[in-house]
Amino acid sequence: MKSEQETAGSEVDRAEEKSEPAAASRSEWAALWGLLLGAFMGFIDIFIVNVASPSIQDEMNASFADIQLVPAGYTLAYGAGLVTGGRLGDRFGRRRVFAVGTLAFGLTSAACAAAQSPGVLVGARVLQGLAAAVMLPQILALVQVVFRRPGERARAIGIYGAVIGSGVVAGQILGGLLIRWDVAGLGWRAVFLVNLPLCGVVLAGTGAVVREPGKRTPTRLDLGGVLLLAPGLFGLLRPVVVGGDRGWTAPLAVELSAAVLLLILFIVWELRVTRSGGVPLLPPRLFRQRGFSLGPPTALFFYGVNGAFVFLLAFYLQRAAGLSPLAASLEFVPMAVLTSIASMLCGRLEARFGRQVVPMGGILMAAGLLAVWAVLETVADPGGQALPLVPGLLVYGFGGGIVATSLIGRALAGVAPEDAGAASGGILTAVQASEALGVAGIGALFGALTETGGYVHGLRVCVIVLTGLSLATSGLLHFPVPRPSTGR
């Protein structure tokens, strides 16, 4: 028989198991902002180079093909490495891997700023993208394991979603400002050097206060999965990016077909690793969870729409409306402000009005796009459209803030702590691929339409297409998802 002490101890253990997880401490909430600064850096660097590209081309006497690879090199390496980066955190510890990724991001940013030729710059951008792929998945994974109360976790992930949702716009605004200010005569190099002090702040802040609760069980990295998934994703994204810019060719079609084959083999391999009792790179069990399985298609519509709309409107404002790069980027400021406000209000709105608030965000996006279409339809002079476009951008930004705040949290709902890194890398890969597909696909449609009907006609038609995709986003957001796992 058990002693009274043993019995009492067992009852305490059971009571602790049933009790609510501990609330996050002040230091952990403070650490969140350091982590979010790291996320902000990684996402704005996708777009901050867009405004600087003409200056880079002029100084380096680079061809247009060379200059296209400056943003594309980062995008491709980043998208291809995210799942592997997430699993590295599961294997070696998320805080440690996050610190290594942040340090590497700072060093490769300095290498980009020091580049003296297009080839060196593109190579440094590829390495910078790989560093971001190591750094960024750890943020969501740490949020999953540190914030164990569902309400706190939802709030933290919501803030994260707002950060990446506004990163598309913020990157272009910051790039325009840095080029305009020409800090210390650095010109375009400032868009890379700005990362150095930010990396220092991130490393100092998170190193001091971020903790990783629970015991980590070391496992072997699924190298077979890495060797299939990384080139598969690279081969999938590269034709989309390059084909959208330069036109589709037979070699690109072959590369895309080979990538699809590699991804099919990756699925077969992961199922085999799971059956043998190993730890797969991307566990198939994740796709049996409704939240995660709905994440990629929802991200495809939402981030595809957002990436394409921002890209096309920025291009239109400069080419058709005659705005400078800085003026065009400042057109997005009101939209970015409303996105941030919506992200902060989303939780309160859901608490008061229920789950329909999130699908309503997609409907607001569609309404904002229709308002933009009405301006394009009624204001004949593109040069006079900048101010009338603002109301539609405000509505679009508010709806987009609600969706961005909720989408990632919904995708990660129910994910176990041991799969946090893999799941985070998986959903971020979907985000990155969706933006690339949106820009390439809708961008190709825009290019074809402008050749026959001009810029105004091209943007009108594309905005209608984006409106339909926003409504599709709203439809997917109607599906209920499980409550977040507490890790118990």
Secondary structure as the mmCIF struct_conf table of DSSP 4:
data_model
#
loop_
_struct_conf.conf_type_id
_struct_conf.id
_struct_conf.beg_label_comp_id
_struct_conf.beg_label_asym_id
_struct_conf.beg_label_seq_id
_struct_conf.end_label_comp_id
_struct_conf.end_label_asym_id
_struct_conf.end_label_seq_id
HELX_RH_AL_P HELX_RH_AL_P1 GLU A 4 LYS A 18
BEND BEND1 SER A 19 SER A 19
HELX_LH_PP_P HELX_LH_PP_P1 GLU A 20 SER A 25
HELX_RH_AL_P HELX_RH_AL_P2 ARG A 26 MET A 60
TURN_TY1_P TURN_TY1_P1 ASN A 61 ASN A 61
HELX_RH_AL_P HELX_RH_AL_P3 PHE A 64 PHE A 92
HELX_RH_AL_P HELX_RH_AL_P4 ARG A 94 ALA A 114
BEND BEND2 SER A 117 SER A 117
HELX_RH_AL_P HELX_RH_AL_P5 PRO A 118 VAL A 146
BEND BEND3 ARG A 149 ARG A 149
HELX_RH_AL_P HELX_RH_AL_P6 PRO A 150 TRP A 181
TURN_TY1_P TURN_TY1_P2 ASP A 182 ASP A 182
HELX_RH_3T_P HELX_RH_3T_P1 VAL A 183 GLY A 185
HELX_RH_3T_P HELX_RH_3T_P2 GLY A 187 ARG A 189
HELX_RH_AL_P HELX_RH_AL_P7 ALA A 190 LEU A 193
TURN_TY1_P TURN_TY1_P3 VAL A 194 VAL A 194
HELX_RH_AL_P HELX_RH_AL_P8 ASN A 195 VAL A 209
BEND BEND4 GLY A 214 GLY A 214
HELX_RH_AL_P HELX_RH_AL_P9 LEU A 223 ARG A 246
HELX_RH_AL_P HELX_RH_AL_P10 ALA A 250 ARG A 275
TURN_TY1_P TURN_TY1_P4 SER A 276 GLY A 277
BEND BEND5 LEU A 281 LEU A 282
HELX_RH_3T_P HELX_RH_3T_P3 PRO A 284 ARG A 288
BEND BEND6 GLN A 289 GLN A 289
HELX_RH_AL_P HELX_RH_AL_P11 ARG A 290 ARG A 319
TURN_TY1_P TURN_TY1_P5 ALA A 320 ALA A 320
BEND BEND7 ALA A 321 ALA A 321
HELX_RH_AL_P HELX_RH_AL_P12 PRO A 325 LEU A 330
TURN_TY1_P TURN_TY1_P6 GLU A 331 PHE A 332
HELX_RH_AL_P HELX_RH_AL_P13 VAL A 333 PHE A 353
TURN_TY1_P TURN_TY1_P7 ARG A 355 GLN A 356
HELX_RH_AL_P HELX_RH_AL_P14 VAL A 357 THR A 378
HELX_RH_3T_P HELX_RH_3T_P4 PRO A 382 GLY A 384
HELX_RH_AL_P HELX_RH_AL_P15 ALA A 386 LEU A 412
TURN_TY1_P TURN_TY1_P8 ALA A 413 GLY A 414
HELX_RH_3T_P HELX_RH_3T_P5 PRO A 417 ASP A 419
HELX_RH_AL_P HELX_RH_AL_P16 ALA A 420 LEU A 477
TURN_TY1_P TURN_TY1_P9 HIS A 478 HIS A 478
BEND BEND8 PHE A 479 PHE A 479
HELX_LH_PP_P HELX_LH_PP_P2 PRO A 482 SER A 485
#
